[in-house]
Amino acid sequence: MKPTKYKPPRWLWGGNAQTIYPYLIRQSASIPYRRERWELDDGDFVDVDWVDGEVDKPLVVLFHGLEGGSRSHYALSMMQYLKRRQWNGVVIHFRGCSGYLNRLPRAYHAGDSAEID
């Protein structure tokens, strides 16, 4: 199948408008996350929010953007999509992004991939 070039709607031109538009029209989503705390070797923790689907369905792992989390509009939309399909999903919160202060002074910053390892 030959890939086609993306053509945005005429009324939604430009990357900035395309980025902002989903945020403005978002529906208030309520996702029943199951929170789990992973203890790290250095004494700190990372929280993860799960959407449980069927056992034999795929798992989608979402790493949020800067200052994001499981309540970000894009995360809610993605997890809603997965829930409708009865897939499994998880949003992994980087340090300091789950709504709880971490135990250590180390915080998440762009490019920090230690937790992903």
C-alpha beads as a LAMMPS data file, in Angstrom:
LAMMPS data file: protein, C-alpha beads

117 atoms
116 bonds

1 atom types
1 bond types

-500.0 500.0 xlo xhi
-500.0 500.0 ylo yhi
-500.0 500.0 zlo zhi

Masses

1 110.0

Atoms # bond

1 1 1 0.000 0.000 0.000
2 1 1 1.424 3.337 -1.055
3 1 1 1.469 5.972 1.714
4 1 1 -0.545 9.089 1.019
5 1 1 0.476 12.603 1.892
6 1 1 -1.487 14.094 4.797
7 1 1 -3.759 16.969 3.794
8 1 1 -5.271 18.889 6.727
9 1 1 -8.753 20.366 6.449
10 1 1 -8.744 23.837 4.876
11 1 1 -10.136 25.367 8.067
12 1 1 -7.384 23.771 10.214
13 1 1 -4.201 24.899 8.536
14 1 1 -0.827 24.951 10.223
15 1 1 0.752 22.763 12.859
16 1 1 -0.104 25.087 15.763
17 1 1 -3.834 25.007 15.005
18 1 1 -3.742 21.221 14.568
19 1 1 -2.025 20.856 17.953
20 1 1 -4.403 23.163 19.827
21 1 1 -7.691 22.060 18.223
22 1 1 -7.983 18.623 19.932
23 1 1 -7.425 20.285 23.306
24 1 1 -10.226 22.788 22.703
25 1 1 -12.834 20.250 21.554
26 1 1 -11.986 17.474 23.960
27 1 1 -14.791 15.699 25.684
28 1 1 -14.587 15.284 29.421
29 1 1 -13.373 11.736 29.685
30 1 1 -13.541 9.683 32.814
31 1 1 -11.166 6.759 32.802
32 1 1 -11.197 4.337 35.740
33 1 1 -7.438 3.927 36.063
34 1 1 -5.901 1.331 38.324
35 1 1 -2.860 2.963 39.930
36 1 1 0.236 0.967 40.741
37 1 1 3.415 2.254 42.384
38 1 1 6.744 0.836 41.273
39 1 1 9.491 1.146 43.865
40 1 1 12.853 2.018 42.320
41 1 1 16.297 0.770 43.334
42 1 1 17.336 4.259 44.496
43 1 1 14.490 4.473 47.058
44 1 1 12.181 6.596 44.933
45 1 1 9.067 5.533 43.003
46 1 1 7.242 5.798 39.704
47 1 1 3.437 5.644 39.515
48 1 1 1.690 3.970 36.594
49 1 1 -1.999 4.127 35.682
50 1 1 -3.533 1.065 34.044
51 1 1 -6.587 0.535 31.871
52 1 1 -7.403 -3.143 32.075
53 1 1 -8.689 -4.867 28.980
54 1 1 -8.960 -8.482 27.979
55 1 1 -6.037 -10.790 28.751
56 1 1 -5.364 -11.755 25.134
57 1 1 -5.531 -8.183 23.773
58 1 1 -2.516 -5.928 23.058
59 1 1 -0.892 -3.632 25.610
60 1 1 -0.202 0.004 24.672
61 1 1 2.371 1.876 26.782
62 1 1 2.123 5.681 26.783
63 1 1 4.976 7.893 27.968
64 1 1 3.584 11.383 28.581
65 1 1 5.134 14.649 27.461
66 1 1 6.626 17.360 29.639
67 1 1 4.304 18.219 32.517
68 1 1 1.829 15.620 31.236
69 1 1 0.288 12.575 32.830
70 1 1 -2.658 10.221 32.717
71 1 1 -5.115 13.159 32.940
72 1 1 -3.652 14.940 29.892
73 1 1 -6.125 15.265 27.037
74 1 1 -4.088 13.056 24.708
75 1 1 -3.682 10.343 27.354
76 1 1 -7.394 10.350 28.164
77 1 1 -8.275 10.134 24.466
78 1 1 -5.853 7.267 23.879
79 1 1 -6.958 5.307 26.933
80 1 1 -10.630 5.847 26.045
81 1 1 -9.898 4.456 22.574
82 1 1 -8.159 1.400 24.064
83 1 1 -10.914 0.817 26.612
84 1 1 -13.581 0.733 23.871
85 1 1 -11.566 -1.993 22.131
86 1 1 -10.965 -3.832 25.415
87 1 1 -7.215 -3.464 24.934
88 1 1 -4.807 -2.929 27.830
89 1 1 -3.124 0.421 28.353
90 1 1 -0.728 2.012 30.789
91 1 1 0.469 5.575 31.316
92 1 1 3.863 5.641 32.982
93 1 1 4.399 8.780 35.057
94 1 1 7.921 10.066 35.193
95 1 1 9.232 11.231 38.570
96 1 1 7.204 14.059 40.036
97 1 1 4.458 13.877 37.398
98 1 1 1.872 11.630 39.077
99 1 1 0.498 14.232 41.462
100 1 1 2.673 13.074 44.361
101 1 1 6.039 14.461 45.393
102 1 1 8.852 12.038 44.978
103 1 1 11.109 11.084 47.878
104 1 1 14.365 12.159 46.241
105 1 1 15.362 15.553 44.848
106 1 1 15.870 14.017 41.404
107 1 1 13.070 15.025 39.015
108 1 1 12.089 14.116 35.493
109 1 1 13.467 16.277 32.702
110 1 1 13.397 16.053 28.935
111 1 1 15.675 13.299 27.735
112 1 1 15.734 11.406 31.044
113 1 1 15.266 7.780 30.109
114 1 1 16.529 5.961 33.213
115 1 1 13.038 4.800 34.240
116 1 1 12.325 3.507 30.756
117 1 1 15.339 1.207 31.013

Bonds

1 1 1 2
2 1 2 3
3 1 3 4
4 1 4 5
5 1 5 6
6 1 6 7
7 1 7 8
8 1 8 9
9 1 9 10
10 1 10 11
11 1 11 12
12 1 12 13
13 1 13 14
14 1 14 15
15 1 15 16
16 1 16 17
17 1 17 18
18 1 18 19
19 1 19 20
20 1 20 21
21 1 21 22
22 1 22 23
23 1 23 24
24 1 24 25
25 1 25 26
26 1 26 27
27 1 27 28
28 1 28 29
29 1 29 30
30 1 30 31
31 1 31 32
32 1 32 33
33 1 33 34
34 1 34 35
35 1 35 36
36 1 36 37
37 1 37 38
38 1 38 39
39 1 39 40
40 1 40 41
41 1 41 42
42 1 42 43
43 1 43 44
44 1 44 45
45 1 45 46
46 1 46 47
47 1 47 48
48 1 48 49
49 1 49 50
50 1 50 51
51 1 51 52
52 1 52 53
53 1 53 54
54 1 54 55
55 1 55 56
56 1 56 57
57 1 57 58
58 1 58 59
59 1 59 60
60 1 60 61
61 1 61 62
62 1 62 63
63 1 63 64
64 1 64 65
65 1 65 66
66 1 66 67
67 1 67 68
68 1 68 69
69 1 69 70
70 1 70 71
71 1 71 72
72 1 72 73
73 1 73 74
74 1 74 75
75 1 75 76
76 1 76 77
77 1 77 78
78 1 78 79
79 1 79 80
80 1 80 81
81 1 81 82
82 1 82 83
83 1 83 84
84 1 84 85
85 1 85 86
86 1 86 87
87 1 87 88
88 1 88 89
89 1 89 90
90 1 90 91
91 1 91 92
92 1 92 93
93 1 93 94
94 1 94 95
95 1 95 96
96 1 96 97
97 1 97 98
98 1 98 99
99 1 99 100
100 1 100 101
101 1 101 102
102 1 102 103
103 1 103 104
104 1 104 105
105 1 105 106
106 1 106 107
107 1 107 108
108 1 108 109
109 1 109 110
110 1 110 111
111 1 111 112
112 1 112 113
113 1 113 114
114 1 114 115
115 1 115 116
116 1 116 117
